[in-house]
Amino acid sequence: MLNPYFAFGVPAFLLLLYIIFEFVRFRATTHYLGFILLLISGFSTAFSSQVYQQYKLQPESLPYPVWLLWLPIIIGGLLVLINLIRGGRRLMEMVKK
């Protein structure tokens, strides 16, 4: 799990998938795309935290600096926060109507 291609390839692919769905969300009127973005960002954060937990179990087998493991966690966490704020705003708009 600490292989760099796996540890950073999966979050990079999920970020690319997130960007594609974000572009589709701007073009479409489908309401559930925001939830899909939340799922993608949440999975990216969870996966990256599992990689970090694996590092904690085997710190000697890390072939790259530890701070690189925090980048996908921070990016995923920020995307989760953004999507939660968007979802909260959408719910507040629905309640006001």
C-alpha positions as CSV (number, residue, x, y, z in Angstrom):
1,M,0.0,0.0,0.0
2,L,3.0,2.3,0.4
3,N,4.1,1.9,-3.2
4,P,4.2,5.4,-4.6
5,Y,2.3,4.5,-7.7
6,F,-0.5,3.2,-5.6
7,A,-0.3,5.7,-2.7
8,F,-0.4,8.7,-5.0
9,G,-1.9,7.2,-8.2
10,V,-5.3,6.4,-6.7
11,P,-5.8,10.0,-5.2
12,A,-4.5,11.5,-8.5
13,F,-7.1,9.5,-10.4
14,L,-9.8,10.4,-8.0
15,L,-8.8,14.1,-8.3
16,L,-9.0,13.8,-12.1
17,L,-12.4,12.1,-11.7
18,Y,-13.5,14.9,-9.4
19,I,-12.5,17.6,-11.9
20,I,-14.4,15.8,-14.7
21,F,-17.6,15.5,-12.5
22,E,-17.2,19.2,-11.4
23,F,-17.1,20.2,-15.1
24,V,-20.2,18.1,-15.8
25,R,-21.9,19.6,-12.7
26,F,-21.5,23.1,-14.2
27,R,-22.9,22.0,-17.5
28,A,-25.8,19.9,-16.3
29,T,-28.8,20.6,-14.1
30,T,-28.8,17.2,-12.3
31,H,-28.9,17.7,-8.6
32,Y,-27.2,14.6,-7.4
33,L,-23.8,15.4,-8.9
34,G,-22.9,17.4,-5.8
35,F,-23.4,14.2,-3.8
36,I,-21.2,12.3,-6.2
37,L,-18.5,14.9,-5.7
38,L,-18.8,14.4,-1.9
39,L,-18.4,10.7,-2.3
40,I,-15.3,11.0,-4.5
41,S,-13.6,13.5,-2.2
42,G,-14.6,11.4,0.9
43,F,-13.2,8.2,-0.6
44,S,-10.0,10.0,-1.6
45,T,-9.6,11.3,2.0
46,A,-10.3,7.9,3.5
47,F,-8.0,6.1,1.1
48,S,-5.1,8.5,1.9
49,S,-5.6,8.2,5.6
50,Q,-5.4,4.4,5.2
51,V,-2.1,4.8,3.4
52,Y,-0.9,7.0,6.3
53,Q,-2.0,4.4,8.8
54,Q,-0.1,1.8,6.9
55,Y,3.0,4.0,7.1
56,K,2.5,4.2,10.9
57,L,2.6,0.4,11.0
58,Q,5.7,0.1,8.7
59,P,7.6,3.4,8.9
60,E,10.9,1.9,7.6
61,S,9.4,0.8,4.3
62,L,8.5,4.3,3.1
63,P,10.5,5.2,-0.1
64,Y,9.5,8.9,-0.1
65,P,9.1,11.8,2.5
66,V,6.3,11.5,5.0
67,W,5.0,14.9,4.3
68,L,3.9,13.8,0.8
69,L,1.4,11.5,2.5
70,W,-0.4,14.5,3.9
71,L,-1.0,16.3,0.6
72,P,-3.8,14.0,-0.6
73,I,-5.3,14.0,2.9
74,I,-5.4,17.8,3.0
75,I,-6.7,18.1,-0.6
76,G,-9.4,15.5,0.0
77,G,-10.3,17.1,3.3
78,L,-10.7,20.5,1.8
79,L,-12.8,19.1,-1.0
80,V,-15.0,17.3,1.5
81,L,-15.4,20.5,3.4
82,I,-16.3,22.5,0.3
83,N,-18.9,19.9,-0.7
84,L,-20.4,19.8,2.8
85,I,-20.8,23.6,2.7
86,R,-22.4,23.4,-0.8
87,G,-24.8,20.7,0.4
88,G,-25.7,22.8,3.5
89,R,-26.4,25.8,1.3
90,R,-28.6,23.8,-1.0
91,L,-30.5,22.4,1.9
92,M,-31.0,25.8,3.3
93,E,-32.3,27.0,-0.1
94,M,-34.8,24.1,-0.2
95,V,-36.0,24.8,3.4
96,K,-36.6,28.5,2.5
97,K,-38.7,27.5,-0.5
